[in-house]
Structures are given as C-alpha cells and as structure tokens.
Amino acid sequence: MISQESIERVKTSANIVEVVSETVKLRRAGMYYSGLCPFHSERTPSFFVRESTNSYICYGCGASGNVISFVMAMRAMTFPDAVEYLA
C-alpha cells in the first residue's frame, strides 16, 4: 500500500506539463497550456493544463484530473502503477 504522503509527494513533484507533453502538443496560453484533447477527436484546442495546480481539463468532453489520473488514462495503468511510474 502506498502512503498518502508518498502520493502527495508524487503529485507535487511530477510536472504535469512535461508528462502531458509526451502525448499532447501543448502551447502556452496565458497561465495555462492548451492543446488538442487526447481523449476525443477535435480540430480546435479545448484541452487545458494548469501547471500551478498540476491539473488538466477538457471543455469538450469533460475529462479532468491530476497528473496521476492522466497517466492512468493514457497508459491504461492502475493507480499504484501510475504512482510508481511517476515516482
């Protein structure tokens, strides 16, 4: 079992912009980064990443979460595997 302290450490130390950039081409848009959503097909960016909160949201399909949930969705990993991958 992974301690809550370890999970929080991974969430704060893993840079979501770097992790998402492995899959999505991101462009700086003010305090956010934007790109095409990896969870559905689109032509204009509706996927936004906020580095300060280590979170993402898609206003097109409603997908949202943190760096751990992004890795879980994109790599089809379980929660413990995603935490270990990011650590």
N, CA, C and O atoms as a CHARMM CRD file, in Angstrom:
* protein
*
  348
    1    1 MET  N      0.83800  -1.18400   0.00000 PROA 1      0.00000
    2    1 MET  CA     0.00000   0.00000   0.00000 PROA 1      0.00000
    3    1 MET  C      0.87800   1.24100   0.00000 PROA 1      0.00000
    4    1 MET  O      1.92000   1.28200   0.65500 PROA 1      0.00000
    5    2 ILE  N      0.44200   2.25100  -0.74500 PROA 2      0.00000
    6    2 ILE  CA     1.19700   3.49200  -0.87700 PROA 2      0.00000
    7    2 ILE  C      0.66500   4.49800   0.13500 PROA 2      0.00000
    8    2 ILE  O     -0.54400   4.70300   0.24300 PROA 2      0.00000
    9    3 SER  N      1.56300   5.11400   0.86300 PROA 3      0.00000
   10    3 SER  CA     1.13000   6.08200   1.87800 PROA 3      0.00000
   11    3 SER  C      0.61000   7.35700   1.21200 PROA 3      0.00000
   12    3 SER  O      1.02600   7.70700   0.10700 PROA 3      0.00000
   13    4 GLN  N     -0.29100   8.03400   1.88900 PROA 4      0.00000
   14    4 GLN  CA    -0.85000   9.28600   1.38300 PROA 4      0.00000
   15    4 GLN  C      0.24700  10.33600   1.20600 PROA 4      0.00000
   16    4 GLN  O      0.20000  11.14800   0.28200 PROA 4      0.00000
   17    5 GLU  N      1.22300  10.30800   2.09200 PROA 5      0.00000
   18    5 GLU  CA     2.35200  11.23200   1.99400 PROA 5      0.00000
   19    5 GLU  C      3.13300  11.01300   0.70000 PROA 5      0.00000
   20    5 GLU  O      3.53000  11.97200   0.03900 PROA 5      0.00000
   21    6 SER  N      3.35100   9.75300   0.34300 PROA 6      0.00000
   22    6 SER  CA     4.06600   9.43300  -0.90000 PROA 6      0.00000
   23    6 SER  C      3.27200   9.87000  -2.12300 PROA 6      0.00000
   24    6 SER  O      3.84100  10.37700  -3.08900 PROA 6      0.00000
   25    7 ILE  N      1.97000   9.67500  -2.08200 PROA 7      0.00000
   26    7 ILE  CA     1.10100  10.07600  -3.19500 PROA 7      0.00000
   27    7 ILE  C      1.15700  11.58900  -3.38100 PROA 7      0.00000
   28    7 ILE  O      1.28100  12.07300  -4.50700 PROA 7      0.00000
   29    8 GLU  N      1.06600  12.33200  -2.29200 PROA 8      0.00000
   30    8 GLU  CA     1.12200  13.79400  -2.37000 PROA 8      0.00000
   31    8 GLU  C      2.48100  14.26600  -2.87600 PROA 8      0.00000
   32    8 GLU  O      2.55800  15.23700  -3.62900 PROA 8      0.00000
   33    9 ARG  N      3.53400  13.59900  -2.47300 PROA 9      0.00000
   34    9 ARG  CA     4.88200  13.94900  -2.92300 PROA 9      0.00000
   35    9 ARG  C      5.00400  13.75300  -4.43100 PROA 9      0.00000
   36    9 ARG  O      5.59100  14.58400  -5.12400 PROA 9      0.00000
   37   10 VAL  N      4.44700  12.64800  -4.93900 PROA 10     0.00000
   38   10 VAL  CA     4.47700  12.38600  -6.37500 PROA 10     0.00000
   39   10 VAL  C      3.65200  13.43300  -7.11600 PROA 10     0.00000
   40   10 VAL  O      4.09200  13.94500  -8.14500 PROA 10     0.00000
   41   11 LYS  N      2.46900  13.75700  -6.61400 PROA 11     0.00000
   42   11 LYS  CA     1.60300  14.75700  -7.25800 PROA 11     0.00000
   43   11 LYS  C      2.29600  16.11800  -7.37000 PROA 11     0.00000
   44   11 LYS  O      2.18400  16.79300  -8.39300 PROA 11     0.00000
   45   12 THR  N      3.00100  16.51100  -6.33100 PROA 12     0.00000
   46   12 THR  CA     3.63100  17.83000  -6.34600 PROA 12     0.00000
   47   12 THR  C      4.95800  17.85900  -7.09300 PROA 12     0.00000
   48   12 THR  O      5.35400  18.90600  -7.60500 PROA 12     0.00000
   49   13 SER  N      5.64300  16.73300  -7.16100 PROA 13     0.00000
   50   13 SER  CA     6.95200  16.73500  -7.81500 PROA 13     0.00000
   51   13 SER  C      6.88500  16.40900  -9.30300 PROA 13     0.00000
   52   13 SER  O      7.77500  16.81000 -10.05300 PROA 13     0.00000
   53   14 ALA  N      5.86400  15.69900  -9.74500 PROA 14     0.00000
   54   14 ALA  CA     5.73300  15.36800 -11.16700 PROA 14     0.00000
   55   14 ALA  C      5.13100  16.56800 -11.89000 PROA 14     0.00000
   56   14 ALA  O      4.02800  17.00100 -11.55700 PROA 14     0.00000
   57   15 ASN  N      5.83700  17.10400 -12.86500 PROA 15     0.00000
   58   15 ASN  CA     5.36700  18.26900 -13.61100 PROA 15     0.00000
   59   15 ASN  C      4.37100  17.81800 -14.66900 PROA 15     0.00000
   60   15 ASN  O      4.73000  17.10400 -15.60500 PROA 15     0.00000
   61   16 ILE  N      3.11800  18.23700 -14.51800 PROA 16     0.00000
   62   16 ILE  CA     2.06500  17.79200 -15.42300 PROA 16     0.00000
   63   16 ILE  C      2.30200  18.25200 -16.86200 PROA 16     0.00000
   64   16 ILE  O      1.93000  17.54800 -17.80100 PROA 16     0.00000
   65   17 VAL  N      2.90800  19.40700 -17.04500 PROA 17     0.00000
   66   17 VAL  CA     3.17400  19.89500 -18.39800 PROA 17     0.00000
   67   17 VAL  C      4.14400  18.95700 -19.10600 PROA 17     0.00000
   68   17 VAL  O      3.94400  18.63400 -20.27700 PROA 17     0.00000
   69   18 GLU  N      5.17600  18.52100 -18.42200 PROA 18     0.00000
   70   18 GLU  CA     6.13700  17.58800 -19.01200 PROA 18     0.00000
   71   18 GLU  C      5.48200  16.24500 -19.31700 PROA 18     0.00000
   72   18 GLU  O      5.71300  15.67200 -20.38200 PROA 18     0.00000
   73   19 VAL  N      4.67000  15.74100 -18.39400 PROA 19     0.00000
   74   19 VAL  CA     4.01900  14.44100 -18.57300 PROA 19     0.00000
   75   19 VAL  C      3.03100  14.49100 -19.72800 PROA 19     0.00000
   76   19 VAL  O      3.03500  13.60200 -20.58000 PROA 19     0.00000
   77   20 VAL  N      2.18500  15.51600 -19.77200 PROA 20     0.00000
   78   20 VAL  CA     1.18600  15.62800 -20.83700 PROA 20     0.00000
   79   20 VAL  C      1.86300  15.88100 -22.17900 PROA 20     0.00000
   80   20 VAL  O      1.38600  15.40200 -23.20700 PROA 20     0.00000
   81   21 SER  N      2.96100  16.62400 -22.18600 PROA 21     0.00000
   82   21 SER  CA     3.67200  16.93200 -23.43300 PROA 21     0.00000
   83   21 SER  C      4.23400  15.69400 -24.12300 PROA 21     0.00000
   84   21 SER  O      4.56400  15.74800 -25.30800 PROA 21     0.00000
   85   22 GLU  N      4.34800  14.58700 -23.40600 PROA 22     0.00000
   86   22 GLU  CA     4.77400  13.33600 -24.02700 PROA 22     0.00000
   87   22 GLU  C      3.70500  12.81800 -24.98500 PROA 22     0.00000
   88   22 GLU  O      4.00900  12.04200 -25.89100 PROA 22     0.00000
   89   23 THR  N      2.45000  13.24300 -24.79100 PROA 23     0.00000
   90   23 THR  CA     1.32400  12.76800 -25.58300 PROA 23     0.00000
   91   23 THR  C      0.67900  13.86800 -26.41200 PROA 23     0.00000
   92   23 THR  O      0.25700  13.62800 -27.54300 PROA 23     0.00000
   93   24 VAL  N      0.60200  15.06500 -25.85900 PROA 24     0.00000
   94   24 VAL  CA    -0.13300  16.17100 -26.46400 PROA 24     0.00000
   95   24 VAL  C      0.81500  17.33000 -26.74400 PROA 24     0.00000
   96   24 VAL  O      1.62800  17.69500 -25.89600 PROA 24     0.00000
   97   25 LYS  N      0.70500  17.90900 -27.94800 PROA 25     0.00000
   98   25 LYS  CA     1.48800  19.10100 -28.25100 PROA 25     0.00000
   99   25 LYS  C      0.80200  20.27600 -27.56900 PROA 25     0.00000
  100   25 LYS  O     -0.31200  20.65300 -27.93300 PROA 25     0.00000
  101   26 LEU  N      1.47700  20.85300 -26.57500 PROA 26     0.00000
  102   26 LEU  CA     0.90400  21.94400 -25.79900 PROA 26     0.00000
  103   26 LEU  C      1.48400  23.28100 -26.23100 PROA 26     0.00000
  104   26 LEU  O      2.64500  23.37800 -26.63000 PROA 26     0.00000
  105   27 ARG  N      0.64900  24.30700 -26.14300 PROA 27     0.00000
  106   27 ARG  CA     1.04700  25.67100 -26.46900 PROA 27     0.00000
  107   27 ARG  C      0.67200  26.56200 -25.28400 PROA 27     0.00000
  108   27 ARG  O     -0.41600  26.43100 -24.72400 PROA 27     0.00000
  109   28 ARG  N      1.55800  27.44700 -24.91500 PROA 28     0.00000
  110   28 ARG  CA     1.31300  28.35900 -23.79000 PROA 28     0.00000
  111   28 ARG  C      0.15100  29.28600 -24.14600 PROA 28     0.00000
  112   28 ARG  O      0.11600  29.87300 -25.22700 PROA 28     0.00000
  113   29 ALA  N     -0.80500  29.40500 -23.21000 PROA 29     0.00000
  114   29 ALA  CA    -1.96300  30.28300 -23.40100 PROA 29     0.00000
  115   29 ALA  C     -2.22900  31.00000 -22.08500 PROA 29     0.00000
  116   29 ALA  O     -3.09100  30.58100 -21.31200 PROA 29     0.00000
  117   30 GLY  N     -1.49700  32.07300 -21.82500 PROA 30     0.00000
  118   30 GLY  CA    -1.62500  32.78300 -20.55300 PROA 30     0.00000
  119   30 GLY  C     -1.07100  31.95400 -19.42200 PROA 30     0.00000
  120   30 GLY  O      0.08500  31.53200 -19.45800 PROA 30     0.00000
  121   31 MET  N     -1.90300  31.71600 -18.40100 PROA 31     0.00000
  122   31 MET  CA    -1.43600  30.91300 -17.27000 PROA 31     0.00000
  123   31 MET  C     -1.67600  29.42400 -17.48100 PROA 31     0.00000
  124   31 MET  O     -1.37800  28.61900 -16.59900 PROA 31     0.00000
  125   32 TYR  N     -2.20900  29.05100 -18.63400 PROA 32     0.00000
  126   32 TYR  CA    -2.49200  27.65200 -18.98000 PROA 32     0.00000
  127   32 TYR  C     -1.64000  27.22300 -20.16100 PROA 32     0.00000
  128   32 TYR  O     -0.95200  28.03100 -20.78400 PROA 32     0.00000
  129   33 TYR  N     -1.70200  25.93900 -20.45100 PROA 33     0.00000
  130   33 TYR  CA    -1.18700  25.38400 -21.68700 PROA 33     0.00000
  131   33 TYR  C     -2.38500  24.73700 -22.36600 PROA 33     0.00000
  132   33 TYR  O     -3.21800  24.12300 -21.69900 PROA 33     0.00000
  133   34 SER  N     -2.48000  24.87000 -23.68200 PROA 34     0.00000
  134   34 SER  CA    -3.62700  24.29300 -24.38600 PROA 34     0.00000
  135   34 SER  C     -3.15500  23.36600 -25.49000 PROA 34     0.00000
  136   34 SER  O     -2.03400  23.47000 -25.98700 PROA 34     0.00000
  137   35 GLY  N     -4.04900  22.45300 -25.85900 PROA 35     0.00000
  138   35 GLY  CA    -3.75900  21.51300 -26.92500 PROA 35     0.00000
  139   35 GLY  C     -5.00300  20.73600 -27.29700 PROA 35     0.00000
  140   35 GLY  O     -6.07000  20.92100 -26.71100 PROA 35     0.00000
  141   36 LEU  N     -4.85000  19.86500 -28.27900 PROA 36     0.00000
  142   36 LEU  CA    -5.96000  19.01200 -28.69000 PROA 36     0.00000
  143   36 LEU  C     -6.12800  17.88500 -27.67800 PROA 36     0.00000
  144   36 LEU  O     -5.15300  17.25600 -27.26700 PROA 36     0.00000
  145   37 CYS  N     -7.33700  17.64400 -27.29300 PROA 37     0.00000
  146   37 CYS  CA    -7.61500  16.63700 -26.26200 PROA 37     0.00000
  147   37 CYS  C     -7.24900  15.23100 -26.74500 PROA 37     0.00000
  148   37 CYS  O     -7.62800  14.83800 -27.84900 PROA 37     0.00000
  149   38 PRO  N     -6.52400  14.48300 -25.93700 PROA 38     0.00000
  150   38 PRO  CA    -6.17500  13.11000 -26.31000 PROA 38     0.00000
  151   38 PRO  C     -7.31800  12.12200 -26.07300 PROA 38     0.00000
  152   38 PRO  O     -7.21700  10.95600 -26.45500 PROA 38     0.00000
  153   39 PHE  N     -8.39900  12.57800 -25.44900 PROA 39     0.00000
  154   39 PHE  CA    -9.49400  11.68200 -25.09900 PROA 39     0.00000
  155   39 PHE  C    -10.63000  11.68500 -26.11100 PROA 39     0.00000
  156   39 PHE  O    -11.48900  10.80400 -26.07500 PROA 39     0.00000
  157   40 HSD  N    -10.64900  12.66000 -27.01100 PROA 40     0.00000
  158   40 HSD  CA   -11.65000  12.67400 -28.07300 PROA 40     0.00000
  159   40 HSD  C    -11.08700  13.42800 -29.27400 PROA 40     0.00000
  160   40 HSD  O    -10.09700  14.15000 -29.16000 PROA 40     0.00000
  161   41 SER  N    -11.72400  13.25100 -30.41700 PROA 41     0.00000
  162   41 SER  CA   -11.27100  13.88000 -31.65000 PROA 41     0.00000
  163   41 SER  C    -11.77600  15.32400 -31.72700 PROA 41     0.00000
  164   41 SER  O    -12.95300  15.59500 -31.48800 PROA 41     0.00000
  165   42 GLU  N    -10.87200  16.24000 -32.06300 PROA 42     0.00000
  166   42 GLU  CA   -11.25700  17.64200 -32.19400 PROA 42     0.00000
  167   42 GLU  C    -10.29900  18.36300 -33.11900 PROA 42     0.00000
  168   42 GLU  O     -9.19300  17.88900 -33.38000 PROA 42     0.00000
  169   43 ARG  N    -10.73400  19.52300 -33.61800 PROA 43     0.00000
  170   43 ARG  CA    -9.90100  20.32500 -34.51300 PROA 43     0.00000
  171   43 ARG  C     -9.33100  21.56900 -33.83600 PROA 43     0.00000
  172   43 ARG  O     -8.26900  22.06400 -34.21300 PROA 43     0.00000
  173   44 THR  N    -10.04400  22.05900 -32.84600 PROA 44     0.00000
  174   44 THR  CA    -9.56200  23.23700 -32.12100 PROA 44     0.00000
  175   44 THR  C     -9.32800  22.85600 -30.65600 PROA 44     0.00000
  176   44 THR  O    -10.08300  22.06400 -30.09200 PROA 44     0.00000
  177   45 PRO  N     -8.30400  23.40700 -30.05400 PROA 45     0.00000
  178   45 PRO  CA    -7.95400  23.03200 -28.68000 PROA 45     0.00000
  179   45 PRO  C     -9.04900  23.34400 -27.65600 PROA 45     0.00000
  180   45 PRO  O     -9.54500  24.46800 -27.57600 PROA 45     0.00000
  181   46 SER  N     -9.40700  22.33700 -26.88800 PROA 46     0.00000
  182   46 SER  CA   -10.31800  22.53600 -25.75800 PROA 46     0.00000
  183   46 SER  C     -9.74000  21.88900 -24.50100 PROA 46     0.00000
  184   46 SER  O    -10.40400  21.81200 -23.46700 PROA 46     0.00000
  185   47 PHE  N     -8.50200  21.42800 -24.60500 PROA 47     0.00000
  186   47 PHE  CA    -7.80700  20.74000 -23.51500 PROA 47     0.00000
  187   47 PHE  C     -6.81400  21.71600 -22.89100 PROA 47     0.00000
  188   47 PHE  O     -5.95600  22.26100 -23.58400 PROA 47     0.00000
  189   48 PHE  N     -6.93200  21.93600 -21.57900 PROA 48     0.00000
  190   48 PHE  CA    -6.08600  22.90700 -20.89600 PROA 48     0.00000
  191   48 PHE  C     -5.38900  22.27500 -19.70100 PROA 48     0.00000
  192   48 PHE  O     -5.97900  21.50100 -18.94700 PROA 48     0.00000
  193   49 VAL  N     -4.11400  22.62700 -19.54900 PROA 49     0.00000
  194   49 VAL  CA    -3.29300  22.13600 -18.44300 PROA 49     0.00000
  195   49 VAL  C     -2.86200  23.34300 -17.62600 PROA 49     0.00000
  196   49 VAL  O     -2.39100  24.34300 -18.16700 PROA 49     0.00000
  197   50 ARG  N     -3.03200  23.23100 -16.32600 PROA 50     0.00000
  198   50 ARG  CA    -2.61500  24.30900 -15.43000 PROA 50     0.00000
  199   50 ARG  C     -1.47000  23.79700 -14.56200 PROA 50     0.00000
  200   50 ARG  O     -1.65500  22.94300 -13.69500 PROA 50     0.00000
  201   51 GLU  N     -0.29800  24.33600 -14.81700 PROA 51     0.00000
  202   51 GLU  CA     0.90900  23.88000 -14.12900 PROA 51     0.00000
  203   51 GLU  C      0.86400  24.17600 -12.63600 PROA 51     0.00000
  204   51 GLU  O      1.34500  23.36900 -11.84100 PROA 51     0.00000
  205   52 SER  N      0.30300  25.30500 -12.23600 PROA 52     0.00000
  206   52 SER  CA     0.30900  25.71100 -10.82900 PROA 52     0.00000
  207   52 SER  C     -0.49800  24.76300  -9.94200 PROA 52     0.00000
  208   52 SER  O     -0.20500  24.63100  -8.75400 PROA 52     0.00000
  209   53 THR  N     -1.50300  24.10900 -10.50200 PROA 53     0.00000
  210   53 THR  CA    -2.31000  23.16500  -9.72200 PROA 53     0.00000
  211   53 THR  C     -2.07400  21.71800 -10.14000 PROA 53     0.00000
  212   53 THR  O     -2.69100  20.80400  -9.59100 PROA 53     0.00000
  213   54 ASN  N     -1.17900  21.50400 -11.11400 PROA 54     0.00000
  214   54 ASN  CA    -0.90000  20.16000 -11.63900 PROA 54     0.00000
  215   54 ASN  C     -2.19400  19.45900 -12.05800 PROA 54     0.00000
  216   54 ASN  O     -2.43300  18.30600 -11.70100 PROA 54     0.00000
  217   55 SER  N     -3.02300  20.17700 -12.82300 PROA 55     0.00000
  218   55 SER  CA    -4.31000  19.61700 -13.22400 PROA 55     0.00000
  219   55 SER  C     -4.58000  19.87500 -14.70200 PROA 55     0.00000
  220   55 SER  O     -3.93100  20.71000 -15.33200 PROA 55     0.00000
  221   56 TYR  N     -5.55900  19.13500 -15.24500 PROA 56     0.00000
  222   56 TYR  CA    -5.97900  19.32100 -16.63100 PROA 56     0.00000
  223   56 TYR  C     -7.49900  19.26300 -16.69600 PROA 56     0.00000
  224   56 TYR  O     -8.15900  18.70300 -15.82000 PROA 56     0.00000
  225   57 ILE  N     -8.03900  19.85900 -17.76200 PROA 57     0.00000
  226   57 ILE  CA    -9.47400  19.79700 -18.01700 PROA 57     0.00000
  227   57 ILE  C     -9.70300  19.93800 -19.51600 PROA 57     0.00000
  228   57 ILE  O     -9.00100  20.68400 -20.19900 PROA 57     0.00000
  229   58 CYS  N    -10.68500  19.21900 -20.00700 PROA 58     0.00000
  230   58 CYS  CA   -11.11300  19.36100 -21.38700 PROA 58     0.00000
  231   58 CYS  C    -12.53900  19.89800 -21.36100 PROA 58     0.00000
  232   58 CYS  O    -13.43600  19.28200 -20.78600 PROA 58     0.00000
  233   59 TYR  N    -12.73500  21.04600 -21.98600 PROA 59     0.00000
  234   59 TYR  CA   -14.06500  21.64500 -22.02300 PROA 59     0.00000
  235   59 TYR  C    -14.91800  21.03800 -23.12600 PROA 59     0.00000
  236   59 TYR  O    -16.10000  21.36200 -23.24300 PROA 59     0.00000
  237   60 GLY  N    -14.33100  20.16000 -23.93700 PROA 60     0.00000
  238   60 GLY  CA   -15.09000  19.48100 -24.98400 PROA 60     0.00000
  239   60 GLY  C    -15.75400  18.20300 -24.49200 PROA 60     0.00000
  240   60 GLY  O    -16.94100  17.98600 -24.73000 PROA 60     0.00000
  241   61 CYS  N    -14.99000  17.35800 -23.80500 PROA 61     0.00000
  242   61 CYS  CA   -15.53500  16.06500 -23.36600 PROA 61     0.00000
  243   61 CYS  C    -15.70000  15.96600 -21.85700 PROA 61     0.00000
  244   61 CYS  O    -16.31200  15.01800 -21.36400 PROA 61     0.00000
  245   62 GLY  N    -15.16000  16.93900 -21.11200 PROA 62     0.00000
  246   62 GLY  CA   -15.31500  16.94300 -19.66600 PROA 62     0.00000
  247   62 GLY  C    -14.25500  16.18400 -18.89800 PROA 62     0.00000
  248   62 GLY  O    -14.32100  16.11400 -17.67100 PROA 62     0.00000
  249   63 ALA  N    -13.28200  15.61500 -19.58500 PROA 63     0.00000
  250   63 ALA  CA   -12.21000  14.90100 -18.89500 PROA 63     0.00000
  251   63 ALA  C    -11.42200  15.88300 -18.04100 PROA 63     0.00000
  252   63 ALA  O    -11.12400  16.99500 -18.47600 PROA 63     0.00000
  253   64 SER  N    -11.08600  15.46800 -16.82600 PROA 64     0.00000
  254   64 SER  CA   -10.29900  16.32800 -15.95500 PROA 64     0.00000
  255   64 SER  C     -9.60000  15.47400 -14.91200 PROA 64     0.00000
  256   64 SER  O     -9.95600  14.31500 -14.69700 PROA 64     0.00000
  257   65 GLY  N     -8.60400  16.05900 -14.27000 PROA 65     0.00000
  258   65 GLY  CA    -7.91200  15.33500 -13.21500 PROA 65     0.00000
  259   65 GLY  C     -6.54200  15.90600 -12.93300 PROA 65     0.00000
  260   65 GLY  O     -6.24700  17.06300 -13.23300 PROA 65     0.00000
  261   66 ASN  N     -5.71700  15.06200 -12.34800 PROA 66     0.00000
  262   66 ASN  CA    -4.35900  15.46600 -11.99000 PROA 66     0.00000
  263   66 ASN  C     -3.35900  14.62400 -12.77200 PROA 66     0.00000
  264   66 ASN  O     -3.73900  13.84300 -13.64500 PROA 66     0.00000
  265   67 VAL  N     -2.10400  14.78700 -12.45800 PROA 67     0.00000
  266   67 VAL  CA    -1.05000  14.09400 -13.19900 PROA 67     0.00000
  267   67 VAL  C     -1.18800  12.57100 -13.08400 PROA 67     0.00000
  268   67 VAL  O     -0.90500  11.85300 -14.04300 PROA 67     0.00000
  269   68 ILE  N     -1.61500  12.08300 -11.93900 PROA 68     0.00000
  270   68 ILE  CA    -1.75800  10.63300 -11.75500 PROA 68     0.00000
  271   68 ILE  C     -2.91200  10.10200 -12.59500 PROA 68     0.00000
  272   68 ILE  O     -2.76200   9.07800 -13.26100 PROA 68     0.00000
  273   69 SER  N     -4.05400  10.77300 -12.57700 PROA 69     0.00000
  274   69 SER  CA    -5.19600  10.29500 -13.36000 PROA 69     0.00000
  275   69 SER  C     -4.92200  10.38300 -14.86000 PROA 69     0.00000
  276   69 SER  O     -5.43600   9.56800 -15.62600 PROA 69     0.00000
  277   70 PHE  N     -4.11800  11.36200 -15.29300 PROA 70     0.00000
  278   70 PHE  CA    -3.75500  11.45500 -16.70800 PROA 70     0.00000
  279   70 PHE  C     -2.92600  10.23900 -17.12900 PROA 70     0.00000
  280   70 PHE  O     -3.19200   9.62600 -18.16300 PROA 70     0.00000
  281   71 VAL  N     -1.93100   9.90000 -16.32900 PROA 71     0.00000
  282   71 VAL  CA    -1.09100   8.73600 -16.64200 PROA 71     0.00000
  283   71 VAL  C     -1.93600   7.46000 -16.62900 PROA 71     0.00000
  284   71 VAL  O     -1.76200   6.59400 -17.48600 PROA 71     0.00000
  285   72 MET  N     -2.83900   7.34300 -15.67100 PROA 72     0.00000
  286   72 MET  CA    -3.71500   6.16400 -15.60600 PROA 72     0.00000
  287   72 MET  C     -4.53100   6.03000 -16.88700 PROA 72     0.00000
  288   72 MET  O     -4.65100   4.93300 -17.43100 PROA 72     0.00000
  289   73 ALA  N     -5.08900   7.12600 -17.37000 PROA 73     0.00000
  290   73 ALA  CA    -5.93900   7.09100 -18.56600 PROA 73     0.00000
  291   73 ALA  C     -5.13500   6.85600 -19.84200 PROA 73     0.00000
  292   73 ALA  O     -5.53900   6.06000 -20.68900 PROA 73     0.00000
  293   74 MET  N     -4.01600   7.53200 -19.98500 PROA 74     0.00000
  294   74 MET  CA    -3.24200   7.43900 -21.22600 PROA 74     0.00000
  295   74 MET  C     -2.45400   6.14200 -21.34900 PROA 74     0.00000
  296   74 MET  O     -2.24200   5.65200 -22.45900 PROA 74     0.00000
  297   75 ARG  N     -2.02300   5.59000 -20.24600 PROA 75     0.00000
  298   75 ARG  CA    -1.20000   4.38000 -20.28600 PROA 75     0.00000
  299   75 ARG  C     -1.93000   3.13700 -19.80300 PROA 75     0.00000
  300   75 ARG  O     -1.33100   2.06900 -19.67400 PROA 75     0.00000
  301   76 ALA  N     -3.22200   3.27500 -19.53800 PROA 76     0.00000
  302   76 ALA  CA    -4.05400   2.16100 -19.06000 PROA 76     0.00000
  303   76 ALA  C     -3.39900   1.47900 -17.85500 PROA 76     0.00000
  304   76 ALA  O     -3.23600   0.25900 -17.82400 PROA 76     0.00000
  305   77 MET  N     -3.03400   2.28500 -16.88000 PROA 77     0.00000
  306   77 MET  CA    -2.37800   1.78400 -15.67000 PROA 77     0.00000
  307   77 MET  C     -3.33200   1.84900 -14.48700 PROA 77     0.00000
  308   77 MET  O     -4.29100   2.62100 -14.47700 PROA 77     0.00000
  309   78 THR  N     -3.04700   1.02700 -13.50100 PROA 78     0.00000
  310   78 THR  CA    -3.76500   1.11600 -12.23100 PROA 78     0.00000
  311   78 THR  C     -3.18100   2.28000 -11.43600 PROA 78     0.00000
  312   78 THR  O     -2.11900   2.80200 -11.77700 PROA 78     0.00000
  313   79 PHE  N     -3.87300   2.68100 -10.38400 PROA 79     0.00000
  314   79 PHE  CA    -3.39600   3.79100  -9.55600 PROA 79     0.00000
  315   79 PHE  C     -1.99900   3.51900  -8.99200 PROA 79     0.00000
  316   79 PHE  O     -1.12300   4.37100  -9.13600 PROA 79     0.00000
  317   80 PRO  N     -1.75400   2.36300  -8.35500 PROA 80     0.00000
  318   80 PRO  CA    -0.40200   2.11500  -7.82200 PROA 80     0.00000
  319   80 PRO  C      0.67500   2.11500  -8.90800 PROA 80     0.00000
  320   80 PRO  O      1.78200   2.60700  -8.68900 PROA 80     0.00000
  321   81 ASP  N      0.34900   1.56100 -10.07800 PROA 81     0.00000
  322   81 ASP  CA     1.32200   1.55100 -11.18300 PROA 81     0.00000
  323   81 ASP  C      1.63500   2.95000 -11.66800 PROA 81     0.00000
  324   81 ASP  O      2.78700   3.26700 -11.96600 PROA 81     0.00000
  325   82 ALA  N      0.60100   3.79800 -11.75000 PROA 82     0.00000
  326   82 ALA  CA     0.79900   5.18600 -12.20700 PROA 82     0.00000
  327   82 ALA  C      1.65600   5.96800 -11.21500 PROA 82     0.00000
  328   82 ALA  O      2.53200   6.73200 -11.62000 PROA 82     0.00000
  329   83 VAL  N      1.40900   5.78200  -9.92100 PROA 83     0.00000
  330   83 VAL  CA     2.21100   6.45600  -8.90300 PROA 83     0.00000
  331   83 VAL  C      3.65100   5.99900  -8.98200 PROA 83     0.00000
  332   83 VAL  O      4.56500   6.82000  -8.89700 PROA 83     0.00000
  333   84 GLU  N      3.87000   4.71000  -9.14300 PROA 84     0.00000
  334   84 GLU  CA     5.23200   4.18000  -9.25800 PROA 84     0.00000
  335   84 GLU  C      5.91200   4.69000 -10.52600 PROA 84     0.00000
  336   84 GLU  O      7.09400   5.03500 -10.49700 PROA 84     0.00000
  337   85 TYR  N      5.17900   4.74100 -11.63400 PROA 85     0.00000
  338   85 TYR  CA     5.72400   5.25100 -12.89400 PROA 85     0.00000
  339   85 TYR  C      6.20900   6.70200 -12.74000 PROA 85     0.00000
  340   85 TYR  O      7.29300   7.05500 -13.20400 PROA 85     0.00000
  341   86 LEU  N      5.40400   7.51700 -12.09600 PROA 86     0.00000
  342   86 LEU  CA     5.75000   8.93000 -11.90700 PROA 86     0.00000
  343   86 LEU  C      6.85500   9.13500 -10.88500 PROA 86     0.00000
  344   86 LEU  O      7.61700  10.09800 -10.97200 PROA 86     0.00000
  345   87 ALA  N      6.94100   8.23200  -9.91700 PROA 87     0.00000
  346   87 ALA  CA     7.96900   8.35600  -8.88100 PROA 87     0.00000
  347   87 ALA  C      9.33000   8.08000  -9.48400 PROA 87     0.00000
  348   87 ALA  O     10.33900   8.13200  -8.78000 PROA 87     0.00000
